[in-house]
Amino acid sequence: MPLDIATRRPQTTTAELHYLIRTAERLARYVTEPPPGVPRWNGIDDPHTVLIEDARGRESESLRSGVFERMTSPSTRAVLEAPGADATDAARSS
């Protein structure tokens, strides 16, 4: 079934995003053996589990912050095929 006519239902997933905690020390990662007493990586990881929502079909809703912008552009594909479909099959059906 082409994806452009498929019934859309709200989809969500969770993901763990990793941020760095800001410190006074300059970040450094050694790809070779670091000097004695110096860690290979001095960053401090700050993981956060976040909910990711599919925004398709909700274009009229505003985003909660001003850091994102929803942009639309015409598709470069005439036919959108379902995942796993052979592209040559889609071309034959058009």
Sequence and secondary structure as in RCSB ss.txt:
>XXXX:A:sequence
MPLDIATRRPQTTTAELHYLIRTAERLARYVTEPPPGVPRWNGIDDPHTVLIEDARGRESESLRSGVFERMTSPS
TRAVLEAPGADATDAARSS
>XXXX:A:secstr
  TTTS     EEEEEEEEE   SS   B SS   TT  SB   EEEEEEEEE  TT TTS  SSTT        
S SS   TT  HHHHHHH 
